[in-house]
């Protein structure tokens, strides 16, 4: 009697295992399709799994640039560039050092995860970032920092002419600050999706405008309620409406936070957001004010500064 029962159980178990395996394969295939649709790639399940384990996905475009370009290593940053950009590498490394130091003021020490920095064409940056008129972008999933350089600006950058030098260095400072921010968010064991776009871009603009005076009195743009520039699509829509400049507003808001609450305020907001799982609740805890009052305080702060000047 025992023999047949065991065989029957083995058969039933086989059916159950087979059923769940087929379900898992189906789910994996579905995920593969969604992943490739999102990234615009045609990656195998193995490549996708490897990218999640390594936390570093190389798109086909990134692979092309790496294969065609030259490479210079700076600490944890692998810099890929074309021959025509070789003259900019010493200044690039100098600016990365600056970006490290400024980011460390906000976040303290963080684990320096390896990252690729790639000199890309502006067309490819716009295509990859899906942001109109973008001159750089950072992808935390791909662990890539991309910047573009107008060939006509290279001579001015090397001569340290104020405008081309500013835009070149700001692009590197800005994108590296994104990298440092997400490193900190990961260290805090929280989710990047909890943080509004204005906060993330404001940090990057704060670092990007280091040693640069940005006067609010010279900006003709209207301030928006912060919740209206909290998420990417809304942020970009506001950016292109011609009335508001959310990058500037983000900078002024983060700069206000740092001036009023100290350089540790960004770090503290990240950890408070981890505890509350709500950024605006964390902001209210830190400032003691609801977001609508906080927004007015930011405006009053710069109005006072403008009157003094």
N, C-alpha and C positions, 0 to 999 in steps of 0.2 A: 504493500500500500504506500510506503514512503517514497519509493522511486517515482511513480507517476505524478505525485503531488509536487515533488521537487522540479520535475521537468516542466509541469504546467506553470509553476512560479517563475522559472527561468524564461519561458516563452512570454509570459505576461510582462515580466521586467524588461525583456527585450523590446516589446512593443512600446512600453512607457518611455524607455530611454530613447528609442528611435523617434517617438513623437516629439519629445522635448528637444532633441538634437535638431530635428527638422525646423521646429519653431525658432530655435536659436539661430540657425543658418538663415532663415527667412528674415529675422530681425536684423542680423548682421548685414545682409544684402540691402535691406531697406535703408539702414543707416549709411551704408556705403554710397547709395544713390543720393541721399540727402546731403551728405558731406561733399560729394563731388559737385553737386548742383550749387552748393554754397560757395565753394572755393573756385569753381570753374575748371577743376582738374579732372583727371581720369585715373585716380589712384586705386591701387589694389587694396584689399583688406589688410594685407601684411604691412604695406606702407602706412596706411592709416593708423593701424595699431602701434607701429613703431613710433610714429610721430607723437602719439599720446603718451607713450612711455617716456620718450625723450623730451617731451614738451617742446618740440621744435620741428615744425613742418616746413619742408622746402618745396615751394611751388615750382612749376616748370619754368616760369620767368626767372625766379631766383637762381635756379640751376644754370640757366643760360648765361646770366650775368657772371656767375662764379666761374663757369667754364671759359668764358671769353675774356675775363678781366685778369688783372694782376692782384696780388694779395700782400697786405702788410698787417702784421699782428701787433696790436697794442693791448697788453694785459689780456682781458677777457673779450676784447673786441677784434673780430676779424674784418679788416677793411678791404673791400673789393672795388677796384677802380680801373678805368681805361688809361691807356698811355697818356692821353691828353690831360688827364687830371693828376698825373704823378707829381707835378710841381706843387699841388695843394696838400699833399700828405703831411708834411711837417706841421703846417698850420692846423690841419684836421686833428692831429694828435694833441697839439697844444690846446685846442678847443675841447676835445674830449676830457682832458685833464681838468679844465675849467668846469665842465659839466659835472664831472665826478665830485669836485669840491663843493660846488653849489648845491647839488642834490644831497650830499652828505649833511649839509647844514639843516636840511628839512627832515631827513630820515635817519640820520645817524648811520651806523654801519649796517650794510645789507650784504647778503650773499651775491657775489658777482657771477651770475649765470652767464655762460657764453652767449654771445650775440653776434650777428653778422651786420656790418654796416656796408651798404652798397650805394655807389654813385650810379643813379639811374637817370634816364631821360625823363623830362617832365611829363611826356605823354604816357609813359608806362606808370609813373607815380599816380597820375590822375586815374588811369585805368584800374590799377590795383587797389587804390584807396577808395574809389568811387566818390571822391571829393573834388568838386570843380576848383580849378586854379590852385591845386595843392602843389607845393614845392618840396614836400617831404611827407613821410608817414612812418608810423611805427605799428607793427603787428606783434602783439604779445604771443599769439598762437604760433606764428612763423618765427618768432624771435629774430626779426629783421628790422633794421632802422635804415630807411632809404632817404637820400637827399639828391636834389638835382642842382646842377650848376650851369648857368647860361655861359656858353663859351666866350661870349663877348664881355663877360664880367670878370674873367680869370685875371686879366692884367690888372684891373682895378683892385681886385682882392689882394694880389701879391704886392701892390703898391700901398696897400692899407688905406685906400680911399674909403671915407667913412661909410657911404651908403652900400656899396657892394660888399665890403667887409662885414658890416652889420648884418645884412641879410644872410650871408653865408654862415657866419658863426651862430646867428640866432636859430637857423634851421637845425643845426647840430645840437645846440643846447636844448631846444624845444623837444626834439624827438628823443634825445637821451633822457630827458626828465620823465617822459612817458615810461621809458624802460625802467627807470629807478622807482617810479610810482608803483608800477605793477609788481616789481620785486618786493616792495614794502607790503603791498596788499596780500601777496602770496605768503610773506613771512608772518603777517597777522592772521593767516588762515581764514580769510574772508573772501567774498566774491567781488570781482571788479564790477559786475553788473549792478551792484548796490549803490555805486557812486555816480552822481549826475555828471553829465558831460561838461558843464561849466566848471565843476570842481577839478576834473582831470585836465581840461584845457587851461584852466587858470593856473594850475601848478606849472604846467609846461611853459606858459607865457611868462610867469613870474621868473622862472629860471632863464628863459630865453631873453628876457629884457634886463638881466643883471647888468649893472653899471650903466644902464640907459635910463634917462629921465623920460617918463611918459606922462605928458600933461593932459589931464581930463578936460581942461578948458579949451583945448584945440580940437576936441572931437565933437562933431555935429550930430552924433547918433543918439537915439532915444534908448534909455534903459528899459529892459523887459523884466517882467516878474521872473524870478529865477526858475520857477517850476516850468516856465515856457521854454527854457533853454536847458532842460534837464536831460534830455535824451537825444541821441544822434540825429534822427530825422527832423525833429523839431528845431534843433540847434542849426542844422544846415538850411532849413527853410527860412528861419529868421535871418541867417547870414546873407541870404540872397534876396531879401525883400527890399533892400536899399534904404531901410529906415534905421535898422539897428546893426551893431557890430558885436556879435556875441563873444568873439575872442577878446576884444578890448574889455568888455564888461566882465568877462571871466577873470582877466588879469586884475582889474581894479578890485574885484571882490576878494580874490585870494590875497592880494597885496594888503588890503584893509585888514583881513584876518591876521596876517603876519605882523603888521604894524601895531595892532591893538592887543593881540594875545600872545605874541612872541613866535619865534621860528618853530617851536615845538607844536604849534597848533595843528598843522597838517597831519603830523604823526598821531596826535591825540584824536583827531576826528576819525582817522582810519580805525583806530582801536575801539573808539566809542561806537562806530558803525557796526563793527563786528559784534559788540555786545547787544545793541538795540535791534540790529538787522534793518535799520531804517536811518538813512543818512540825515534826513531833516529832523528826526527826533534827536539824533546825536548833536546836530548843530544847535538845536534849541537848548539842550542840556548844557552845552559848552558856553553859549552866549547868554543864556537866561532869557531869551527872547524868541517869540515865534518868528517864522521866516519873513512875514510881511513887515514886521517892525525892524528886523535885521536889515532888510533891503533898504528901508528908509534911512537907517543909520549909516549905511555905506554911502548913499548919496549925500547926506549931510556932511559926512567926513570930508569928501572931496570938494564940496561947495565951500567949506571953511578954508581948506587949503588954497583953493583958487582965489578967494578973497584976499588971503594973506599975500599971495604973489602979486 
